[in-house]
Amino acid sequence: MADSSKKMQIVFASAECAPFVKTGGLGDVAGSLPAALVRAGAEVIVMVPKYATIKDEYKAQMEHFSDFYVSLGWRNEYCGLEKLEHDGVTYMFIDNERYFARDYPYGFFDDGERFAFFSKAITESLQHLPAGFECDILHCNDWQTALAPVFLREFYQGLPLYDRVKTVFSIHNVAFQGQFSDTVMEDILGVAHIPAAASQLRCDACSINYMLGALRYADAITTVSPTYANEIQTPEFGEGLDGVLRERSYALQGILNGIDVAGFDPATDKRIAANYTVGDRSGKAVCKAKLQEELGLEVRDDRPLMVMVTRLTRQKGMDLVMYALDRILAGGVQVAVLGTGDRDYEDGLRYFQGKYPGTMAARIEFDPALSQRMYAAADMFLMPSKFEPCGLSQIIAMRYGTLPIVRETGGLKDTVIPYNEFTGEGTGFSFSNFNGDEMGDAVFRAARLFWDNRDAWNQLVTQAMSQDFSWTRSADKYLDLYFFMHPEIERPAAVVDEPEVVAEPVAAEEPKAEEKPVEAEPAKAEPKVKAEVALEAEDEVKTAAKPAAKKTTTRKTTAKKATTTKAAATKTTAAKTTTTRKRTTAAAKKAAEAEAAPEVKAEVAEAKPAAKAPAKTAAKKTTTTAKKATAAKKTTATKSTAAKATATKVEETPAEPKAEAAVEAKPTAKTTTRKRTTTAKKTTAKAAAPKAEAMPAAVKEETKPEPAPKAAEVKAKTKAAPKAEAKPEPAKETPVSPGAPTEKKTPTKKTSVRKATATRKRR
């Protein structure tokens, strides 16, 4: 049973986290996703190393929460927990100066030991958290935290506090796996003596792979876009881990990243030269002019400015950039690049800056403030990645009205809709193959649109800025995963869906009711029929809850009608002769009433579900009205041929028990009509009256113009009610064709009348 009082409690571990430390997309995710989870009702603690590079203003806000020692191989290392509350999220910084008091987060000879310590400190910290916080989900990110699920299983499993912890591992970039010499297994990790751990961490004869350990030990695996989740299961993109990812594909899913829409908002961003909105983009032109001036480019609004904010690596498509940059710059497109990385790419960018002064600007540095100004000022953002798990730069660019030019891979394919010149749809430009000429063509497709069709360009910018980039949807999908792993915890935000409205289209049955509206023309008799049936309908409403009571009411009604006929028949022989025609007319009227009564019953019976399906009720009321009108029409027509109807009914009534009895009944009925003898009339009245009243219901069922499915069931019950169970069966055999009853029933009556007339003439 779900616990409604407990919140989902998540420890989110990451090697970097904005705004404290950030080198790439992981920092943005760790800075935004936890806040979105908190807004959705979860409790989150984010664990990050306490790097020396964290700004002093944040360090001053930290309070020392706890300290303990962490065993790492043969050594015991100090670990302090520094607590900081920021934007509703609790941050715990892992403090160890020997490992983290350095100028840069990564890239050191002992990274294997540093992040093994971080992973072990995370698992050890779970028993040193604030009171009342018991970790339900340990969410680890990338190789720097990949050993935490391994340590949890091998060293902590079985301890009460740890038994409830489920682990989620997120791959932000499968290319960075944390591969080290297998000597660290005993010296640092202390798992060499555990055969299962040693074999599952090993990636070759002399190396171990931290990420491989997480993929095998974690309860669930996620990555940062649906396309990338599929790509990494192939040899081309799996970087050697495609085999294990295919094995665990049942536990793998891709959840697209979002961005912090409040932090990246051109309307309020204080880091840019001028603010602007999707409706008024005049500030963007100011930003462009300021950036051109700042970077030493020609200040011209008629030239498209294309920027890159990236790591200068092959993965980011720098090979394509180096190949096509000469053509792009010579074609009149301004280019500005910000980033650091491989020396060859850094030198190549400096070369082009010297060759094309005023058109090319290279800033080989890490400058978050400048990157923000570039997002806001540019017209185009180039991101030709060889592979891209998700990518946040293209999303941020669209948020600022800068159209992305991307290669169709991973999250780039999932987030950028390519421009369609015929429909005007799209949010950017794309190309498919990892090819420099294709990339150059895509750049000039964008540039030509900028030069030749500024209206279409502006519409594209509007569409890009109007996309929903928030973390809310992504956080909801992560919560789906967390609550799936902990079904005993009740999800706080219960969305109440009311699919009952879908039931309303049942009114599609209305055409059936409207198929024969012409029959409603002689509806002047309808008020009478309604008035006569009202009392019976009232009785039916009272007893509607009891099916047996319905049958009793039907019998009583029939009995009353039979008594009336009987009483009229017993007055005098002379009166009999005079009133025979009247009685037969009355019988015909009552037959019409009996015909209408089951319809009312059907209406009453169907009135109950009407509260649930209003549309159904409306349809059925229309059907009932049409049927009453038909009944009224029949009543009028029957008045002129009352004797005919009586003869027909008398002939058909004995047919109920056996077919043989019908043959004998026909002469009896004719003799009674011709001689009008009192004795014979009494016998006929006694025998025929109850059946004559009961039969119209049975006959009517077969002669209905268009019985609705549910109404047919109700009428079948009503028909079976007055007599024993054996009688309704033959009654069903009476009609010639149930499929088209109206047309075929009338000729049957005419035939019977002709026989009766012929008999009179002969005698």
matplotlib code that plots the C-alpha trace (Angstrom):
import matplotlib.pyplot as plt

x = [0.0, 1.4, 2.6, 1.0, 2.9, 6.4, 8.0, 10.4, 13.9, 16.7, 20.4, 21.7, 25.5, 27.5, 31.1, 29.9, 26.9, 26.0, 26.3, 29.2, 31.3, 30.6, 32.6, 29.8, 26.3, 26.5, 26.9, 23.7, 21.7, 22.8, 22.0, 18.5, 17.0, 17.1, 15.3, 12.6, 12.3, 11.8, 9.1, 7.4, 7.2, 10.4, 13.2, 16.6, 20.2, 22.8, 26.4, 29.3, 33.0, 34.1, 36.5, 38.9, 37.4, 34.0, 33.5, 34.1, 30.6, 29.3, 31.9, 31.0, 27.4, 28.4, 28.0, 30.0, 27.5, 29.5, 32.8, 33.9, 36.6, 36.2, 38.2, 39.7, 41.7, 44.3, 43.9, 41.3, 40.6, 39.0, 35.6, 33.7, 30.1, 29.5, 25.8, 24.4, 20.7, 20.3, 17.0, 15.1, 17.7, 20.1, 23.7, 26.3, 29.8, 32.3, 35.4, 38.8, 41.5, 44.0, 41.8, 39.7, 41.6, 42.9, 42.5, 40.4, 38.0, 39.4, 42.5, 44.9, 47.1, 45.2, 41.6, 40.9, 41.7, 40.0, 36.7, 36.8, 37.0, 34.1, 32.0, 32.9, 32.2, 28.7, 27.7, 29.2, 27.4, 24.0, 24.2, 25.2, 22.3, 20.0, 17.5, 14.4, 16.1, 16.4, 17.6, 15.2, 17.0, 20.7, 21.0, 24.6, 25.9, 28.7, 31.9, 33.0, 30.2, 29.9, 31.5, 28.8, 26.4, 29.3, 30.3, 26.7, 26.1, 29.5, 30.1, 26.8, 24.1, 22.3, 22.5, 18.9, 19.5, 20.8, 18.4, 15.7, 18.2, 17.6, 20.3, 19.9, 22.9, 22.7, 25.1, 25.7, 28.5, 29.4, 32.8, 34.1, 34.1, 36.8, 39.3, 42.2, 44.9, 43.6, 46.1, 43.6, 41.2, 43.1, 45.1, 42.2, 38.9, 39.6, 37.5, 40.2, 39.3, 35.6, 35.5, 32.0, 33.1, 36.6, 35.1, 32.3, 34.7, 37.3, 37.1, 40.3, 43.3, 44.8, 42.2, 39.0, 36.2, 34.2, 31.2, 31.0, 30.7, 27.7, 26.0, 26.1, 25.3, 22.7, 19.0, 18.1, 20.1, 19.1, 20.6, 19.9, 17.8, 15.7, 17.8, 21.1, 19.6, 19.2, 22.5, 24.7, 23.4, 25.2, 29.0, 29.2, 28.2, 28.6, 32.3, 32.8, 29.9, 27.2, 27.2, 26.4, 23.9, 22.0, 22.0, 20.5, 18.3, 15.3, 16.6, 17.7, 15.7, 16.3, 14.9, 15.5, 17.2, 15.7, 17.2, 16.7, 14.3, 14.5, 18.3, 18.3, 15.7, 16.5, 13.8, 15.5, 19.2, 21.4, 24.5, 23.5, 23.7, 20.0, 16.9, 14.3, 11.4, 9.9, 7.4, 10.0, 13.4, 14.9, 17.3, 18.8, 20.1, 21.8, 23.4, 24.7, 26.3, 27.9, 29.4, 30.8, 32.4, 33.7, 35.3, 36.7, 34.3, 32.8, 29.7, 27.2, 23.6, 23.4, 25.9, 24.9, 26.9, 27.5, 29.0, 30.3, 30.5, 32.1, 35.0, 37.4, 37.4, 36.7, 33.5, 32.1, 32.7, 35.8, 37.3, 34.3, 34.7, 38.4, 37.6, 34.7, 35.7, 37.6, 34.6, 32.2, 34.3, 35.0, 31.2, 30.5, 29.4, 31.0, 32.2, 33.1, 34.3, 34.7, 36.3, 39.3, 40.5, 42.9, 45.9, 45.6, 42.1, 43.1, 46.0, 43.7, 41.2, 43.9, 45.1, 41.7, 41.4, 44.6, 43.5, 40.0, 40.3, 36.9, 35.1, 36.6, 37.1, 38.6, 38.5, 40.5, 39.3, 36.6, 34.3, 30.7, 29.7, 31.0, 29.2, 25.9, 26.5, 27.3, 24.1, 22.1, 23.9, 24.3, 22.0, 23.2, 24.7, 26.9, 26.9, 28.1, 28.8, 30.0, 27.8, 25.8, 24.0, 21.7, 23.4, 22.1, 23.8, 21.4, 18.5, 19.9, 20.5, 16.9, 15.8, 17.7, 16.4, 19.7, 18.9, 21.0, 22.7, 23.2, 24.1, 21.2, 22.5, 21.4, 19.7, 20.4, 18.0, 15.4, 15.4, 15.9, 13.2, 14.8, 13.5, 11.0, 11.0, 7.6, 5.6, 7.7, 8.0, 11.1, 13.3, 16.7, 18.8, 20.4, 22.4, 22.8, 26.3, 29.5, 30.8, 32.3, 30.6, 27.2, 27.9, 28.9, 25.8, 23.6, 25.4, 24.7, 21.1, 20.7, 22.7, 20.7, 17.4, 18.9, 19.8, 16.9, 13.8, 14.0, 10.3, 10.7, 13.8, 12.0, 9.1, 11.7, 13.2, 9.7, 9.1, 12.4, 11.9, 8.4, 9.5, 9.0, 12.5, 11.6, 12.7, 9.2, 8.4, 11.8, 11.5, 8.1, 9.6, 12.4, 9.8, 7.9, 11.1, 11.7, 8.1, 8.2, 11.1, 9.4, 5.7, 5.1, 5.5, 2.5, 3.2, 2.3, 1.0, -2.0, -3.4, -7.1, -8.1, -11.8, -12.1, -15.9, -16.4, -15.4, -18.6, -20.6, -19.9, -22.4, -24.9, -23.7, -26.8, -29.0, -29.2, -31.1, -33.8, -33.9, -34.0, -37.9, -39.0, -41.8, -43.8, -44.2, -46.6, -49.9, -48.7, -52.0, -52.9, -49.5, -50.7, -53.5, -51.1, -48.8, -51.7, -53.0, -49.6, -48.5, -50.1, -48.6, -45.2, -45.5, -46.0, -43.1, -40.8, -41.7, -40.9, -38.0, -35.4, -37.1, -37.2, -39.8, -42.1, -42.0, -43.4, -46.1, -47.1, -47.4, -49.7, -51.8, -52.2, -53.2, -55.6, -57.3, -57.8, -59.1, -61.6, -62.9, -63.4, -65.0, -67.4, -68.5, -69.1, -71.5, -74.1, -76.7, -76.8, -78.3, -75.8, -73.1, -74.3, -74.3, -71.0, -69.0, -67.5, -66.9, -65.2, -63.0, -62.1, -61.3, -59.2, -57.3, -56.8, -55.6, -53.3, -51.8, -51.5, -49.9, -47.6, -46.6, -46.3, -43.2, -41.6, -42.3, -40.9, -37.8, -37.6, -38.0, -35.5, -33.0, -33.6, -31.3, -28.0, -29.0, -27.3, -24.0, -24.4, -26.5, -26.0, -27.4, -30.6, -31.1, -30.8, -33.1, -35.8, -35.8, -36.2, -39.1, -40.9, -40.6, -41.9, -44.9, -45.7, -45.6, -47.8, -50.3, -50.3, -51.0, -53.9, -55.6, -55.1, -56.4, -59.7, -60.9, -60.0, -60.8, -62.5, -59.6, -57.1, -59.4, -59.7, -55.9, -55.2, -57.7, -56.2, -52.6, -53.3, -53.8, -50.6, -48.6, -48.9, -48.7, -49.0, -51.8, -54.0, -53.9, -55.6, -58.5, -58.7, -59.3, -62.8, -63.8, -62.9, -64.8, -67.9, -67.9, -67.8, -70.5, -73.1, -72.4, -73.7, -73.5, -72.0, -69.4, -68.7, -68.1, -65.8, -63.9, -63.7, -62.4, -59.9, -58.9, -59.0, -55.9, -54.0, -55.2, -53.7, -50.5, -49.9, -49.5, -46.4, -45.0, -46.0, -44.9, -41.4, -41.2, -43.0, -40.9, -39.6, -36.1, -35.5, -32.4, -30.2, -30.8, -34.6, -34.9, -33.5, -36.0, -38.9, -37.9, -38.1, -41.5, -42.9, -41.8, -43.3, -47.1, -47.0, -45.2, -41.6, -42.7, -44.9, -42.5, -40.4, -43.1, -44.1, -40.7, -41.3, -44.5, -43.0, -41.9, -38.7, -37.4, -34.9, -37.6, -40.7, -42.8, -43.2, -43.9, -46.3, -48.9, -49.5, -50.0, -52.9, -54.4, -54.3, -56.2, -58.8, -59.3, -60.0, -62.5, -64.3, -64.4, -66.0, -68.7, -69.5, -69.7, -72.1]
y = [0.0, 3.4, 5.7, 9.1, 10.8, 10.0, 12.1, 10.6, 11.3, 11.5, 11.9, 13.3, 12.8, 14.7, 15.8, 19.2, 21.4, 24.9, 27.6, 26.2, 24.4, 23.7, 22.5, 21.2, 20.0, 17.8, 20.9, 22.4, 19.2, 18.9, 22.6, 22.4, 18.9, 18.7, 22.0, 20.8, 17.6, 19.7, 21.7, 18.4, 17.5, 15.4, 16.0, 16.2, 16.4, 17.1, 15.9, 17.6, 17.7, 20.9, 22.2, 25.1, 26.8, 27.3, 31.0, 32.4, 33.8, 30.3, 28.9, 31.6, 30.3, 26.7, 25.3, 22.4, 19.6, 16.4, 14.7, 11.1, 8.8, 6.9, 3.6, 3.5, 0.4, 0.3, 4.0, 6.0, 9.4, 12.4, 13.4, 16.5, 17.4, 21.1, 22.0, 24.8, 25.7, 27.3, 27.9, 25.3, 22.6, 21.2, 20.8, 18.7, 19.4, 16.5, 18.1, 16.6, 19.1, 16.5, 15.4, 18.5, 21.7, 22.0, 24.6, 22.5, 19.6, 17.0, 16.0, 14.9, 11.7, 10.5, 11.0, 7.3, 7.6, 11.0, 9.9, 6.5, 8.4, 10.6, 7.5, 5.9, 9.1, 9.4, 5.9, 6.5, 9.8, 8.2, 7.5, 11.1, 12.9, 15.4, 13.8, 12.4, 12.0, 8.4, 7.9, 6.2, 6.9, 7.3, 9.0, 8.9, 10.7, 9.8, 7.8, 10.1, 8.6, 5.3, 3.3, 4.3, 1.5, -1.0, 0.0, 0.1, -3.5, -4.9, -3.1, -1.8, -4.2, -5.9, -2.8, -1.6, 1.9, 0.8, -1.9, 0.6, 2.5, 2.0, 3.2, 5.1, 5.7, 8.4, 8.4, 11.9, 11.0, 7.3, 8.3, 9.2, 5.9, 6.2, 3.5, 2.8, 0.1, -2.9, -2.3, 0.2, -2.6, -3.7, -0.6, 1.9, 0.1, -2.9, -5.2, -7.5, -10.2, -10.1, -12.2, -10.9, -7.3, -7.9, -9.6, -7.1, -4.1, -5.5, -4.4, -6.2, -8.1, -5.2, -2.5, -1.7, 0.5, 2.5, 3.1, -0.6, -1.3, 1.1, -0.3, -3.8, -2.8, 0.0, -0.8, 1.5, 3.3, 6.5, 8.7, 12.1, 11.7, 8.9, 8.8, 8.6, 5.7, 3.8, 4.9, 3.7, 0.2, 0.0, -0.6, 2.8, 4.9, 2.4, 3.0, -0.7, -0.7, -1.5, -5.2, -4.6, -1.9, -4.3, -6.9, -4.3, -2.6, -3.5, -1.1, 1.6, 4.6, 8.1, 11.2, 14.4, 17.2, 20.7, 24.0, 26.4, 28.7, 31.3, 31.4, 31.5, 34.2, 37.0, 39.1, 39.2, 38.1, 40.7, 39.3, 40.5, 44.0, 44.5, 42.4, 41.3, 39.0, 36.9, 39.7, 42.6, 41.5, 45.0, 44.3, 41.4, 43.8, 45.8, 42.7, 41.8, 45.2, 45.2, 41.7, 42.5, 45.6, 43.5, 40.8, 43.1, 42.2, 44.6, 46.1, 45.2, 44.0, 42.8, 40.1, 36.9, 36.2, 32.5, 31.4, 28.3, 27.8, 24.4, 22.1, 22.0, 18.3, 15.9, 14.8, 18.4, 18.3, 20.4, 18.4, 19.6, 23.2, 23.3, 21.9, 24.3, 27.4, 29.0, 28.6, 30.0, 33.1, 33.8, 33.6, 36.6, 34.9, 36.2, 33.5, 33.7, 30.7, 30.4, 27.3, 25.3, 21.8, 20.1, 22.2, 21.6, 23.1, 26.0, 26.9, 26.4, 28.9, 31.5, 31.0, 31.9, 34.8, 36.2, 35.5, 37.0, 40.0, 41.6, 38.4, 35.8, 35.9, 33.1, 33.2, 30.3, 30.4, 29.4, 32.4, 31.7, 35.4, 35.8, 32.6, 34.1, 37.3, 35.2, 33.2, 36.4, 38.3, 35.7, 34.9, 31.3, 28.7, 26.0, 22.5, 19.8, 17.1, 13.6, 12.4, 14.3, 12.7, 15.6, 18.9, 22.0, 24.6, 24.3, 24.5, 27.7, 29.2, 28.7, 30.2, 33.4, 33.4, 32.1, 29.5, 26.3, 24.5, 20.9, 17.4, 15.0, 12.8, 12.1, 14.9, 17.4, 15.3, 15.2, 18.9, 20.8, 20.7, 21.3, 24.3, 23.4, 26.1, 25.0, 24.9, 27.3, 24.8, 24.3, 25.7, 25.5, 23.8, 20.3, 17.9, 14.2, 12.9, 13.7, 15.6, 19.1, 20.0, 19.0, 21.2, 24.1, 23.7, 23.8, 27.0, 28.7, 27.5, 29.5, 32.5, 32.7, 32.7, 35.5, 37.6, 36.8, 36.3, 38.1, 37.6, 33.8, 34.1, 36.1, 33.6, 30.8, 32.7, 33.2, 29.4, 28.6, 30.9, 29.6, 26.0, 24.6, 24.1, 23.7, 20.9, 20.2, 17.5, 15.8, 15.9, 14.2, 11.4, 10.9, 10.8, 8.1, 6.0, 6.7, 5.9, 2.8, 1.6, 2.5, 1.6, 1.8, 5.6, 7.6, 10.1, 13.6, 15.3, 13.1, 14.2, 13.5, 12.6, 12.3, 10.2, 10.0, 12.7, 10.2, 8.4, 11.3, 10.3, 7.5, 10.1, 8.8, 6.5, 9.5, 9.0, 5.8, 7.8, 10.3, 7.8, 7.9, 11.3, 11.4, 8.9, 11.7, 13.6, 12.1, 12.8, 14.4, 11.1, 11.2, 13.2, 10.7, 7.8, 9.6, 10.3, 6.7, 5.2, 7.7, 5.8, 2.5, 4.2, 5.6, 2.1, 0.9, 3.6, 2.5, -1.1, -0.5, -1.8, -5.2, -7.1, -9.6, -6.6, -5.5, -8.8, -8.6, -5.1, -6.3, -9.2, -6.8, -4.4, -7.2, -8.6, -5.2, -4.9, -8.5, -7.8, -4.7, -6.6, -9.5, -7.1, -5.5, -8.9, -10.1, -7.4, -8.6, -10.6, -7.6, -5.3, -7.7, -7.6, -3.8, -3.4, -6.0, -3.5, -1.0, -3.7, -4.7, -1.0, -0.7, -3.9, -2.3, 0.8, -1.2, -3.1, 0.2, 1.1, -2.2, -1.5, 1.9, 0.6, -1.5, 1.5, 3.6, 0.8, 0.7, 4.5, 4.2, 1.4, 3.4, 6.5, 5.1, 5.0, 8.3, 10.1, 8.5, 9.1, 12.2, 11.9, 8.4, 9.6, 12.3, 9.8, 7.3, 10.0, 10.9, 7.2, 6.8, 9.9, 8.5, 5.1, 6.7, 8.6, 5.4, 3.8, 6.7, 6.3, 2.6, 3.4, 5.8, 3.3, 0.4, 2.3, 2.0, -1.7, -2.8, -6.0, -7.0, -6.6, -8.6, -11.4, -11.4, -11.5, -14.2, -16.3, -15.7, -16.0, -19.8, -20.2, -19.5, -22.9, -25.0, -24.6, -27.2, -25.2, -22.3, -24.3, -25.1, -21.6, -20.0, -21.4, -20.7, -17.0, -16.7, -18.4, -16.1, -13.1, -14.3, -15.7, -13.3, -16.0, -15.0, -18.2, -18.4, -14.7, -15.1, -18.0, -16.1, -13.0, -14.9, -16.8, -14.1, -11.0, -11.6, -13.0, -10.2, -7.7, -9.7, -10.4, -6.9, -6.6, -9.8, -8.9, -5.3, -6.4, -8.0, -5.1, -2.3, 0.1, 0.2, -1.4, 0.0, -2.9, -2.1, -1.4, -4.8, -6.6, -4.8, -5.6, -9.2, -9.3, -7.5, -9.9, -13.0, -11.7, -12.2, -15.9, -19.1, -19.5, -22.0, -19.5, -16.8, -19.2, -20.0, -16.4, -15.5, -17.8, -16.0, -13.1, -13.7, -11.6, -10.0, -8.0, -6.0, -6.4, -3.3, -4.0, -7.7, -7.7, -5.4, -7.8, -10.6, -8.7, -7.9, -11.6, -12.6, -9.9, -11.1, -14.6, -13.3, -11.2, -14.2, -16.3, -13.7, -13.4, -17.2, -17.5]
z = [0.0, -1.0, 1.8, 1.3, 4.1, 2.7, 0.0, -2.6, -1.2, -3.8, -3.6, -6.9, -7.3, -10.0, -10.5, -11.5, -10.9, -12.0, -10.7, -8.5, -11.1, -14.7, -17.7, -19.9, -20.2, -17.1, -14.9, -16.4, -15.9, -12.2, -11.7, -13.1, -12.8, -9.0, -8.7, -11.1, -9.0, -5.8, -7.5, -8.4, -4.7, -4.1, -1.6, -3.2, -1.9, -4.5, -3.8, -5.5, -4.7, -3.0, -5.6, -5.0, -8.1, -6.4, -5.9, -2.4, -2.2, -2.2, 0.1, 2.6, 2.7, 3.4, 6.9, 8.2, 8.6, 9.3, 8.9, 8.9, 7.4, 4.2, 3.6, 0.2, -0.4, 2.4, 3.3, 5.4, 3.9, 5.6, 4.3, 5.3, 4.4, 3.8, 3.5, 1.4, 0.6, -2.8, -4.7, -2.6, -3.1, -0.5, -1.6, 0.2, -0.8, -0.3, 1.3, 0.9, -0.1, -1.2, -3.9, -4.8, -3.9, -7.5, -10.2, -12.5, -11.9, -14.3, -16.2, -13.5, -13.3, -10.2, -11.5, -11.0, -7.3, -6.9, -8.2, -6.6, -3.4, -4.4, -5.2, -1.9, 0.0, -1.6, -0.4, 3.1, 3.3, 3.1, 6.8, 7.6, 6.0, 7.8, 10.3, 8.5, 5.2, 4.2, 0.6, -1.7, -5.0, -5.5, -8.9, -10.3, -13.4, -15.7, -14.9, -12.0, -9.8, -11.6, -8.8, -6.2, -7.3, -7.2, -3.7, -2.5, -3.6, -2.5, 0.8, 2.1, 1.0, 3.9, 6.1, 7.0, 5.8, 2.4, 1.6, 0.4, -1.9, -5.6, -8.0, -11.3, -13.5, -16.2, -19.3, -20.4, -22.8, -23.4, -24.8, -21.4, -19.4, -16.8, -17.9, -15.6, -14.9, -13.1, -10.3, -8.8, -8.1, -5.0, -4.2, -4.4, -4.8, -2.5, -4.6, -6.2, -3.6, -4.7, -7.9, -9.1, -8.8, -10.3, -13.4, -13.9, -13.8, -16.1, -19.7, -21.0, -19.7, -17.8, -17.5, -15.6, -16.7, -14.1, -16.3, -17.2, -13.4, -13.2, -16.2, -14.6, -11.0, -11.4, -11.1, -14.0, -16.7, -18.4, -21.1, -22.2, -25.4, -27.0, -30.2, -28.2, -26.2, -29.5, -30.9, -28.0, -28.5, -31.8, -32.4, -34.2, -31.2, -28.2, -27.7, -26.8, -24.4, -26.9, -25.9, -22.3, -23.2, -25.5, -22.7, -20.3, -22.9, -20.7, -18.0, -20.4, -21.5, -23.0, -21.3, -23.1, -21.2, -20.7, -19.6, -16.8, -18.6, -15.8, -15.9, -19.7, -20.4, -22.9, -21.3, -17.9, -18.4, -16.9, -18.6, -22.1, -23.5, -24.0, -23.1, -25.6, -26.0, -28.8, -29.5, -29.5, -30.7, -31.1, -28.2, -30.1, -32.7, -29.9, -28.5, -32.0, -32.6, -29.1, -29.6, -33.0, -31.5, -28.5, -30.7, -33.3, -36.1, -38.6, -37.0, -39.7, -39.4, -43.0, -42.4, -40.6, -37.4, -36.7, -33.4, -31.7, -27.9, -27.5, -26.5, -29.4, -30.0, -32.9, -31.2, -31.5, -35.3, -35.3, -38.3, -40.4, -39.2, -40.1, -43.6, -44.4, -42.5, -45.4, -47.7, -45.1, -44.2, -47.9, -48.5, -46.3, -43.0, -39.8, -37.4, -33.7, -31.7, -27.9, -26.2, -25.4, -26.4, -28.7, -29.6, -33.4, -33.4, -31.2, -33.6, -36.7, -35.3, -34.6, -38.2, -39.7, -37.3, -38.8, -42.4, -42.1, -39.7, -39.1, -40.2, -37.9, -34.1, -31.9, -28.2, -26.9, -23.3, -20.9, -20.3, -19.3, -19.4, -22.9, -24.0, -22.8, -24.8, -27.9, -27.5, -27.4, -30.2, -32.9, -35.8, -36.2, -33.8, -35.4, -33.7, -36.2, -33.7, -34.7, -31.9, -29.3, -26.4, -26.0, -26.2, -24.4, -26.5, -29.4, -26.9, -25.2, -28.7, -29.7, -26.4, -27.4, -31.0, -32.5, -35.1, -34.7, -37.6, -36.4, -37.6, -37.2, -34.4, -30.8, -29.0, -31.9, -34.0, -31.2, -30.5, -33.8, -36.4, -39.9, -41.9, -44.6, -47.3, -48.6, -45.4, -43.3, -40.5, -38.5, -35.7, -37.4, -40.1, -40.2, -42.3, -42.0, -42.8, -41.0, -44.1, -44.4, -47.7, -46.3, -43.3, -45.5, -47.6, -44.5, -43.4, -46.7, -46.8, -43.5, -44.8, -48.0, -46.1, -43.9, -47.0, -49.3, -47.2, -43.9, -43.2, -43.4, -41.3, -38.6, -38.6, -38.0, -35.1, -33.6, -33.9, -32.3, -29.3, -28.8, -28.1, -24.6, -23.2, -19.5, -17.2, -16.1, -18.6, -18.2, -14.4, -14.7, -16.7, -14.1, -11.4, -13.4, -13.2, -9.5, -8.4, -10.6, -8.5, -5.2, -5.7, -1.9, -2.0, -3.2, -5.9, -4.6, -7.7, -8.7, -12.0, -12.2, -15.7, -16.5, -19.6, -19.1, -21.6, -24.2, -23.5, -25.0, -28.6, -28.1, -29.3, -32.7, -32.3, -33.0, -36.8, -36.0, -34.2, -37.1, -39.9, -40.0, -38.7, -41.2, -39.2, -36.5, -38.8, -37.5, -34.0, -32.9, -31.2, -29.3, -26.3, -25.8, -26.0, -23.5, -21.1, -21.2, -20.7, -18.0, -15.1, -16.2, -16.6, -13.1, -11.7, -13.8, -12.3, -8.8, -9.4, -11.9, -9.3, -9.2, -12.5, -11.0, -10.2, -13.8, -14.9, -12.2, -13.3, -16.9, -15.9, -13.8, -16.7, -19.0, -16.4, -16.0, -19.7, -19.9, -17.1, -19.0, -22.1, -20.2, -18.3, -21.6, -23.1, -20.3, -20.5, -23.1, -26.3, -28.1, -26.7, -27.7, -31.3, -31.2, -29.3, -31.0, -33.4, -30.5, -28.5, -31.3, -31.8, -28.0, -28.3, -31.1, -29.1, -26.1, -28.5, -29.4, -25.7, -25.0, -27.9, -26.4, -22.8, -23.3, -25.1, -22.0, -19.9, -22.0, -21.6, -17.8, -17.6, -19.7, -17.6, -14.9, -16.9, -18.4, -15.5, -16.6, -20.3, -21.0, -24.8, -24.8, -23.0, -25.6, -28.4, -26.7, -26.0, -29.6, -30.5, -28.0, -29.4, -32.9, -31.7, -29.9, -33.1, -35.0, -32.4, -32.7, -36.4, -36.1, -33.7, -36.2, -39.0, -36.9, -35.9, -39.5, -39.7, -36.1, -37.1, -39.3, -36.5, -34.2, -36.7, -37.2, -33.5, -32.8, -35.6, -34.3, -30.5, -30.4, -32.5, -29.4, -27.7, -30.9, -34.6, -34.8, -32.4, -34.8, -37.5, -35.1, -33.8, -37.2, -37.9, -34.2, -34.7, -38.0, -36.5, -33.6, -35.8, -38.1, -35.7, -32.8, -30.4, -26.7, -25.4, -28.2, -27.7, -23.9, -24.5, -27.2, -25.0, -22.0, -24.1, -26.5, -24.4, -22.2, -25.2, -27.5, -25.1, -24.6, -28.2, -29.5, -27.3, -28.9, -32.4, -31.9, -31.1, -34.5, -36.3, -34.7, -37.4, -36.0, -32.6, -30.8, -29.4, -25.7, -26.3, -28.0, -24.9, -22.7, -25.0, -25.1, -21.3, -21.4, -24.0, -22.1, -18.8, -19.2, -20.1, -19.2, -20.5, -23.1, -24.9, -26.1, -28.1, -30.7, -30.6, -32.1, -35.0, -35.9, -37.9, -41.5, -41.4, -38.2, -40.3, -42.2, -40.0, -40.9, -44.6, -44.3, -41.3, -42.9, -45.9, -43.4, -41.8, -45.2, -46.1, -42.9, -43.6, -47.1, -45.8, -43.3, -46.0, -48.3, -45.6, -45.0, -48.7, -49.1, -46.2]

ax = plt.figure().add_subplot(projection="3d")
ax.plot(x, y, z, "-o")
ax.set_aspect("equal")
plt.show()
